[in-house]
Amino acid sequence: MDLGMAKPGPDTDARGENAAGFVSDHSYIIGFSHLHDSGTGGAPSLGNFPLFVHPGCPGDSYLNCTFSTLGRSVRRTENSAQARPGYFAIGLENTVRAEMTATQHAALYSFSFVPEQTVSSPNPGGPATNEPVEIPTNPLILIDIQDLGKTRTSGGVRVEESGRIVGHGTFGPSFGVGKYQAYVCADFRGAEIRASGIFEGDHPREGTKQLEDMRQSSAGAWLHFDHPAQDRILARVGLSFISIDQACANAEAEIPDFDFDRVGHAAAAIWAEKLSVVEVDDHSGSDELQTVFWSGLYRTLLSPQNYTGENPLWKSSEPYFDSFYCIWDSFRAQHPLLTIIDPEAQAQMVRALLDIYRFEGKLPDCRMSFCKGYTQGGSNADVVIADAFLKNVSNGVDWNTAYEAVLSDAEVSPKSFNVEGRGNIESWLDLGYIASDHRDRNSTGPHSRSVSRTVEYAYNDFCIATLAKGLGYSADYQRFMRRSVNWQNLWNHDQRDLLLLWDRPGREREATSFVGFLQPRRMDGTFGYQNTRVCSPGAEPHICYYDTSQSTYEGSPWLYSFYAPQDMATLVRLVGGPAALADRLDYFHESGLAYMGNEQSFLTVFQFHYAARPGRSSYWVRRYIPSQFNTTVAGIPGNDDCAMGAFTAFAAMGLFPVAGQDVYLITAPLFRELRLPSRRGPESPAIIRKVAAPGQGRVGDDGMMYVQSAKLNGQPYTKSWITHHLLMEGGVLELTIGREETDWGTAEQDLPPSYPFTSHFREMH
């Protein structure tokens, strides 16, 4: 379901890659679980209460089936996976075919069996053997009270007389601190139950129907069925974070009839309605491009997940969303895209963020499973809130609370900036940057990422200034705008671009002629040093994570030196002018320094606009789509977090948002025409259309990628950017494209804005 709680899917034993359960490789299937986070990186998340289905047990005895995760794992049938919105199916080499669909809080599975079939015997935990074995057809289904990350610390399970299995567990989040409880209620239809019981590891018991003190990693309950008359067993799984009773009530209310086709059709209809707000000209773009685009829109709508009514932590009439995973990833493209295609959901998410602030004292930068997630950079909920304010995503939003919340981020130290708020606020306020040797006495957290947090804090403060101005706090506006230039205080004019020589430790040589980069700075004003390339794809990319000793997070000084979206006029001057910025951006993308699998690189594809070269932005969109964003198994360059999908969708539309500003940068769209929803309703869409320049070819030809001229609602339009007004009121943006880069959008008055208080540079000595 879009933004729904129940997300059934297969889980695999792929090591280090199964954060959302399923992986398209040759790893083994270990079960089918019902709660997942979509596309996250890091440790596996959720994956609670997996079902596993044996088509039968050797000797027709439950004692001979395998129950533990390692013992029960089985290979998937090659090329058997089928997926569409609201439905997934896969075949297993033990002859089971699993199909699944969902409602908001419940999953419905159909497990079908091929009777009396001889197949190759799976060899769990190793390569398959070629010895044929007879597969019996009296199925056994188990529920394991475990999660993907094996984080359970307590739990229990019970088999009721009706055959219903209920259970609960206490689990840990994958990228945060704390614990959460989850509850399950499973019912089955299609065959009589011949035996039932519980298991611990590979040791089942029939006489015992309840287990509370779970000591084994794999432990749960099982049902052994007679042969199903229709060769199919249906499993309905209700879920809750409140109680077993609520899990059962959710299932009974949402799937009362076990009608798989009805539930599947209903889910497909909901998805069709959700995606129908966008229309694409069917005669432009390849089938692959269509798939990339619609898949991107679909994935954008998977998280954050709507857990309203399932919050065990506090009572509130406000919506509750979870799996903000993480706002550092999602603020740049996903939330701006939701603002266009589902503004009501985006408003509810903002309200949920504010309710978290009311009850927990701080806005999250990351949150999952009712737990506080680790803060990766700045306080980027500030950007989401400012973006919503600027674009009138206001339904039910309390802007007074919103302003109070962002002020708290900016000026009140949290107990731990590991999981909320900002660290090193004293250094930020006193020095105008996060000093690399400053130790926060008011808040605990890692003494790291001083460069990347500085540039993010500067932009966060710019967004707070925007909100202050809109709400009438003029003094605050000026104060936060002054702070928004603080990124400049880490600019080292003399820093050269140096290449690490791995075969000669401690030695470096000049890599390019580019001079001037962000660098760490000490409290006494002297600069420290981090190699400009460290944490880029070719230079120790994996040493700049959360607890890094480096000054940048998941990216190099090369990358972070571009991050001044509020102050690009100053950045242009610092690097030597517009042409020099364009050269830097081209080198960044050509040289392998850029990694499109991480969200901070998104905006760099489009920052040529600020160098008066919007055509280069169009060029690089086409370099990355479809070379890195495509329909192959490797067609998403990094973990998705719903953000990769949003990037591809925006790139295809020809508009890319500068999140936190009322600015969309214009590139040549990838389709002939797109119709986007406006707030005025379906009769007044926002239309983005491209036409071919006379004599240069057709709009779909290779090389037709440069905007030659533009019209907005029939009038000539020379700016390389537009505001949200088009999405609010509707209208037509018509772009004439051709094969050569032109001077469209390159005049100084047509460049994207850089803001008044950020037009000067303060040197610190």
Stockholm file with secondary structure:
# STOCKHOLM 1.0

chainA/1-765         MDLGMAKPGPDTDARGENAAGFVSDHSYIIGFSHLHDSGTGGAPSLGNFPLFVHPGCPGDSYLNCTFSTLGRSVRRTENSAQARPGYFAIGLENTVRAEMTATQHAALYSFSFVPEQTVSSPNPGGPATNEPVEIPTNPLILIDIQDLGKTRTSGGVRVEESGRIVGHGTFGPSFGVGKYQAYVCADFRGAEIRASGIFEGDHPREGTKQLEDMRQSSAGAWLHFDHPAQDRILARVGLSFISIDQACANAEAEIPDFDFDRVGHAAAAIWAEKLSVVEVDDHSGSDELQTVFWSGLYRTLLSPQNYTGENPLWKSSEPYFDSFYCIWDSFRAQHPLLTIIDPEAQAQMVRALLDIYRFEGKLPDCRMSFCKGYTQGGSNADVVIADAFLKNVSNGVDWNTAYEAVLSDAEVSPKSFNVEGRGNIESWLDLGYIASDHRDRNSTGPHSRSVSRTVEYAYNDFCIATLAKGLGYSADYQRFMRRSVNWQNLWNHDQRDLLLLWDRPGREREATSFVGFLQPRRMDGTFGYQNTRVCSPGAEPHICYYDTSQSTYEGSPWLYSFYAPQDMATLVRLVGGPAALADRLDYFHESGLAYMGNEQSFLTVFQFHYAARPGRSSYWVRRYIPSQFNTTVAGIPGNDDCAMGAFTAFAAMGLFPVAGQDVYLITAPLFRELRLPSRRGPESPAIIRKVAAPGQGRVGDDGMMYVQSAKLNGQPYTKSWITHHLLMEGGVLELTIGREETDWGTAEQDLPPSYPFTSHFREMH
#=GR chainA/1-765 SS CTTCSCCCEEEECCTTTCTTSCCSSSCCEEEEESCCCSSCCSSCCCCCSCEEEESCCGGGCGGGSCCSHHHHCBCBCTTCCEEETTEEEEEBTTSCEEEEEECSSEEEEEEECCTTCEEECCCTTSCCCCCEEECCSSCEEEEESCCTTCCCCEEEEEECTTSCEEEEEEECCSSEESCEEEEEEEEEESSCEEEEEEEETTEEESSCCEECBCCSSSEEEEEEECCCTTSEEEEEEEEESSCHHHHHHHHHHHCSSCCHHHHHHHHHHHHHHHHTTCEECTTSSCHHHHHHHHHHHHHHTSCSEECTTCCSSCCCSSCCEECBTTHHHHTTTHHHHHHHHCHHHHHHHHHHHHHHHHHHSSCCSSEETTEEECCCSSCTHHHHHHHHHHTTCCTTCCHHHHHHHHHHHHHSCCSBTTTSSCSCHHHHHHHSSCCTTCCCSSSBCCSCCHHHHHHHHHHHHHHHHHHHHHHTCHHHHHHHHHHTTGGGGGEEEEEEEEEECTTSTTCEEEEEEEEEEECCBCTTSCBCCCCTTTTBTTBCTTSCSTTCSSSSSSSCHHHHTTCCTTCHHHHHHHHTSHHHHHHHHHHHHHTTCCCTTSGGGTGGGTGGGGGTCHHHHHHHHHHHTTTTSSSSTTCSSSCCTTHHHHHHHHHHHTEEECTTSSCEEECCCSSSEEEECCTTCTTSCEEEEEEECTTSCCTTSTTCCEEEEEEETTEECCCSEECTHHHHHCEEEEEEEESSCCSTTCSGGGSCCCCGGGSSCCCCC
#=GC SS_cons         CTTCSCCCEEEECCTTTCTTSCCSSSCCEEEEESCCCSSCCSSCCCCCSCEEEESCCGGGCGGGSCCSHHHHCBCBCTTCCEEETTEEEEEBTTSCEEEEEECSSEEEEEEECCTTCEEECCCTTSCCCCCEEECCSSCEEEEESCCTTCCCCEEEEEECTTSCEEEEEEECCSSEESCEEEEEEEEEESSCEEEEEEEETTEEESSCCEECBCCSSSEEEEEEECCCTTSEEEEEEEEESSCHHHHHHHHHHHCSSCCHHHHHHHHHHHHHHHHTTCEECTTSSCHHHHHHHHHHHHHHTSCSEECTTCCSSCCCSSCCEECBTTHHHHTTTHHHHHHHHCHHHHHHHHHHHHHHHHHHSSCCSSEETTEEECCCSSCTHHHHHHHHHHTTCCTTCCHHHHHHHHHHHHHSCCSBTTTSSCSCHHHHHHHSSCCTTCCCSSSBCCSCCHHHHHHHHHHHHHHHHHHHHHHTCHHHHHHHHHHTTGGGGGEEEEEEEEEECTTSTTCEEEEEEEEEEECCBCTTSCBCCCCTTTTBTTBCTTSCSTTCSSSSSSSCHHHHTTCCTTCHHHHHHHHTSHHHHHHHHHHHHHTTCCCTTSGGGTGGGTGGGGGTCHHHHHHHHHHHTTTTSSSSTTCSSSCCTTHHHHHHHHHHHTEEECTTSSCEEECCCSSSEEEECCTTCTTSCEEEEEEECTTSCCTTSTTCCEEEEEEETTEECCCSEECTHHHHHCEEEEEEEESSCCSTTCSGGGSCCCCGGGSSCCCCC
//
